[in-house]
């Protein structure tokens, strides 16, 4: 190997900060050079990148995720329909043997995968119509999260070499996820399973492949076999609200001594859990067991994760949650104002985006404690006024 090429390879393997921006054609040329330096044949690289184009629709989608500004009750009611529950039950029966194999190999409960399958693609019916290569290259060129998307381009190249990716024809979500459970190329390389035995991993056309791959990924992310993930609870009014939230964890025995009870079934013995109040102390209440945290490795949105976990319990027989009577939440604009005020007081809210994520919740709870308010991490207009 020539010294200059060896130096380039070492630089690539050392993982320098991902270059982004600039002329798009030049950016693609740099990707091609890096691909060759990684050991891919130049002719293969040329064929792979031949049709790569910047997709402005991808950038618009990336900047328009207002759906996550909805509160948990609104969001979950919009996504969890009777039709999705019925179809989930049908698919549980249709793929019963696949779910049995998943239980033996990975210990992931059917409801968990059925919920992801439903919410991600409506059981494979709506997988997205963005050219995947264009989406990945566009997001790599964009300077918001190049460190996430640039490696996905090279993972897609490996899939192409295996015969499991078509640069011109593979289509999926705007963020580059592929298939019925929407996985990025790197995740497919690490966790792809040939569930139907045809010699290929096709998450787009094979439900067994998609379900087995999703289960393997969850297990790899830390899923604890045979354990619950979320359960609706009844929390007594006199509880210390400052101990609720994902940043606080107690044993089930401790929560029981404080009067917390499962709404429709006993709490799981021998585990730790966090009391989750997605809309404050007057709204729905859940206990989040250790497996719940794995959901955040799949999707970072608090409202999405909570909805997916709750939907999984519904698919396994849990009743509809008690909505309670929560205090009105903040609008997107009010939430941004709140985040700016919290940030000004030194809190890390994860960005001024108008979304009530976990960091904003933690900051709200700290300010509620400081102000002597019930510290349930639910921001209200009264709190906004006091800041």
PyMOL commands that set and color helices and strands:
alter all, ss='L'
color gray80, all
select helices_A, chain A and resi 3-13+24-37+42-49+56-62+66-69+72-79+82-94+96-106+110-121+132-141+146-162+185-191+207-220+241-243+252-257+290-298+302-315+332-344+358-371+381-386
alter helices_A, ss='H'
color red, helices_A
select strands_A, chain A and resi 130-131+171-172+230-234+250-251+261-262+272-276+286-289
alter strands_A, ss='S'
color yellow, strands_A
deselect
rebuild
show_as cartoon
